[in-house]
Amino acid sequence: MKAFLHNDQKCHYPKHYLVNGVFVDNPEHPARIDHLKDGALAAGCEFQQPVDVGLGPIAAVHTPEYLHFLQHAHRRWSYIEGASDAVVADIRPVARDGSYPASVVAQAGYHMSDAAAPIGADTWNSACWSAWTAVAAAQAVLHGENHAYALCRPPGHHASAEVAGGFCYFNNSAIAAVQLQQKYPRVAILDVDLHHGNGTQQIFYKRDDVFTVSIHADPVRFYPFFWGHADERGEGRGLGYNLNLPLPRQSDDKAFLKALNTALARIEAFAPDALVVALGIDASIDDPIGGLAVSTDGFHHIGQAIKSSFGGPTVIVQEGGYISSSLGANLTAFLRAYTQK
């Protein structure tokens, strides 16, 4: 299976982020790439380097205001005497229907949902390459590959059209889906990350051409808290085109696979032309963030179930999954459902 990755995706690394009012070490570490790449190679993937295709595919999902902010925020922030190394929002608007702020401090609050997506000197470049990695995998499928893997880092599913959050800046899964629509009008996005894909949901919430499904730890007391509840079904034309399947904390393989069967049945009813799998490995029982308890065998069964249910054009986009003893093995287990004959 073709896989895509660019070395510049390692450059971004704000070393700390804010949790419960305390700055702690950032688990979205560049070394994630090494573990994930080893896992993909072990599954039989063959890596290629994506190319710079410009801002067009990214701008198809994200607003001009947001793109301009993200590109220039760190330089502007650095002019503030005594400011932190990375851009971290410390004030946020209660409502977003007023005028657009001029200050980079205010724009940071406007464009960042939390303090878990700090913007460093290399964030723009790495986020662009992460998005172009997703584009490259989608283009491979558009040109005849039945499935392809995008090793996207930083991840993307918490980023909405104009807001960063949760280590995410560009929504790579959404970008891949829009690319696929050049040939495949109806696309489903299946998010199996530990956390709800709130950015993906927000991007497509009023649309009926992209069906969004997320299986995740129940957000009632878990990030992202405000989104991911079962009663969020879409809006307007999108009503009925969003499905959330929240799971109790520490749910195991059996519970996850039961929810997956529900998700796959609903995806089958949507009758998609193509599928994007937003693949988070942080549902692992070994993941340092914790939350769910999926085993390495469980990830293989998840991959098998998805592949058996939908054998058509599929782009697998890497989302979460943080450094643990089983990170690479978990990815290998999932991808082998696609690489083994």
N, C-alpha and C positions, 0 to 999 in steps of 0.2 A: 504494500500500500504506500502511495506517495504521502510524504509528510513534509512540512515546511517550518523553517526557523531561520531567523537572522541573528547574528551575534550581537548586534546593537541592542537587542532586547534585554541584554544583561546590564546595560549601562545605568538604567534607572534604579536608584536605591536610596530613598530617604530612610535613614536608619531607625527612626522612631515614629510611633504614632500614638494617639491619645486613647486610652482605655480607662473608663471610670475615673477620669480626671487626672490620670497619671501617664506620663510618656514612658512607653515600654519599647523593647526591641521589636522591629518590624518583621513578622514572619514571612512576608512576601519578599523573600530573599532571592537574589540572582541565582544562587546555587540550586534553586528549584529546577531550573532549566536542565542542569546536569543530570539530576535524578530522573526527570521526565524523559529526557532524550535517551538515556540508557534504557529506560523501560520501553520506549517505543521501538528502539533498535532491537531489543530482545524479542519483541513481538513480530519482527520482520519488516518494519517500516524502512523506507529508503528516503533520506532527507534531501531536500533541495532548498535553495535559498530563494526567498521571494524577491520581487523587484519593487522599486518605488513606482507606484502608479498614480502618484499625486493625491490631492485632497478630495477628488471627486467622489470616490466610494465612501469616504468618511463623512463628507458633507451631505451625502444622501440620507444620513441618519441623524447627524448632529447639526445644531444651529450655528450660523455664522458668528453670533455673539460668543458662543461657548468656544468655538475653535480659535477665535482671536484671543480670547482670554487665556486659554490654556497655552497657546504658543508663546505669549509674551509675559505671563504672570510672574515667572521666577525672576526674569530680568528686572521687572518693575518693582517687585518685592525687595530685591537686593539693594535698592536705593534707600530703603527705610533704615535709618540708623538704629542699630541694636536689634533688628528683626532676626527671627530664627533662620536657620539655613534653608529650610524648606517652607513653602507656603502652606500655612495651616489656618483655616477659618476660625475666627474668634467672635464673629457676630453674624447673625443670619436674619433675614427678613421674616416676619411672621406671615406676611402675604407677599405674593410675587406679581401682583397686578399693577404695581406702581411704576414710576420711571426707572430707567436703568441707571445704576450708580456709576460714578466716574472713578472713584477711588479703587485701587487694587485690593485694599483691605475689604471694602464692601463687596466688590465683585467676587472675591474669594468666598464670602458667605453666600452670595447669590448662586454661585456655581458649584458649591461643595455641600453635600448633604450631611457630612460628618467630618471628623478629624482623622479618618482612616484612609484618606487618599491625599497625603501630602505631596506637593509638587516640588520636585528638585530640579537641578540644572539640566538633567538628562531625561526628564519625564516626557517631554514632547517628542523627542526623537524616538525613544523606546516605545511609546504608545503608538506612534505612527507605524513603526515596524511590526508591532503586534497586530495592528489592524490590517496592514498589508499582507501579513502571514495568513490571516483569515481570508482575505481576498484571493490570495494565491491558491488556497485549498478549494475555494468555491470555483475559481476559474478552471482548476484541474477537473472538477466534476462537470462543469459546463462543456469542457472539451473531450469528454468521453470516459473519464474515470468514474467508476460507480461509487467510490467512497475515497475520502482523503482526510488526513489529520493535520490540524493547525495547532502547533505548539505555541499558543499565545501567552505571552508574559510581557507586561502586566495583563491580568485578566480583565473581563469587561462587563459581566452581566449585571452589576449594580449601577452602571453608568446609564443615565437616561439621555434624552436628546440634548439637554443643556446642563446636566448636573453630574459631577464626579462623586464617587463614594465607595467605601469598602474595598480599597486597593484598585479600583477600576476607573478608567478615564475615557476610553472609547469602547462602545459596546460591540465587541468583535462578533458575537453570535448574530446580532441584528444586522451588522454590516454584511456578513456572509449570506444571510437570508435574502437581503435586498439584491445582492449580486446574483443569487440563484434565480431570482424572479425575471432575469433577462430571458430565461428559457423555460423556467418552471413557475407558472403564475401562483400556484397554491403551495405555500411552504409551511410546515409545522416546525416549531422549535420545542424540543424536549430538554428541559433543564433538570439534571440530576445532581446538582451541587448540594452541599450541606445547607446552604443559605438560599432563600428565595431570590429568584432573578427579578428583582423589582424594577431595575432599569429596562430590561427587555419587556416586561409587562407594560410599563408606562409608554414605551415607544409604540407598541402595537395595540393599545387598549381599545381604541376606537376603530380598529380595522377588522375586516372580515376575510382578508386574503392571506393573513398569517395567523395561524392558531398557536397560541403560547400555552405551554404546560410546564409546571414546576412541581417537583417533589422535593421536600425540604423539611428541616426541623421546624416545628410549630413556632411562629414568630411571636406568640403571645408574651413570651419572656426571653426572646432570642432575636438577634439581629436578622433582618432589618426592622423588626418591631411593628412598623406602621403599614407594612404591605405583606402580602403572602397568605392572607386568610381565605378560607374556603368560600366565603360569600362574594369574593371579587371575581366577577364573571365577564367583565367587559362593559363597554358603554356605547350607546348609539348603534351604529352598524356592527360594532364589535361585541355586542351583547351575546354571550354564549360562546365566544371565541377565545376565552381565557379560562384555564382550569388550574386551580391550586390544590395540592394534595399535601397538607401539612401533617407531619408525623410527630408522635411524642418523642421527647428526648430519649436517646439511647436505643431507639428502634433498631432491630437487627435485620439480617438478610431477609427473613421471612416477611416481616412487615414491609420492608422496602419493595420487595418483589410483588407483594400483593397490591401496593399502590401503583407500581409500574404496570401491572396488568390492566388496572383501571385506566391509566394514562394511555396505554397503547390501544385499548379498545376505542377510546374517544378520538385518538388520532386517526384510527382506521375509519371512523365515521366521518371525519373531515375530508378524507380521501386526498391527501396531499400529493403533489407531484414530486416533492423533494423534502428532505428532512435535515435539520440542523440539530445535532446533539451538543448541548452545552454541558461539557463533561467536567464536573467537579469531582476530585478524588478526596475531598475533605470530609465526605461522609464516612470515611474509614474509621474503624475502631481505634486505630493508632494515630490519627491525626492530632497534632498538638492543640488545635482549637477545641476539639471535642464537640459532641452534639449528637451524632448518630454512631452506629456500631456495625457498619458493613464490613465483612471480611474480604480477604483477597479472593476467595472462591466466589463470594457474593458479587464482586465486580465482574467476574467472568460470566456469571449467570445474568447479570444486568445487560452486558453486551450481547450475549446470545439471544435474550428475549427481544431486545430492540431489533437486532439483525433479522431474526426469524419473523417478526411482525411486519417490518418494512424493509424490503430488500432493494428498494430503489435508490436513486441518487442521494448520497448522505455526506454531509460535511461534519466532522467531529472537531469541535472547537474546545481547546483547553480552558477551563475556568479555574476554580480553586484547587487546593491540594497542597499541603505544606510539608516541610521536611520531616520525615519519619523513617523508621527502618523499612517500612513497606511501601513507600510512595511509588518507587519505580515498579515494583512487583505488581501493585494494584493496577497501574496503567497497562502493564504487559498483559495482565489477566483480561482486562476489558478489551483491548485492541485485538487480542488473539481471536476473538469472536469474528473479527473482520478479516484477519490475515490468514487464518488456518482454513484449509479446504476440507 
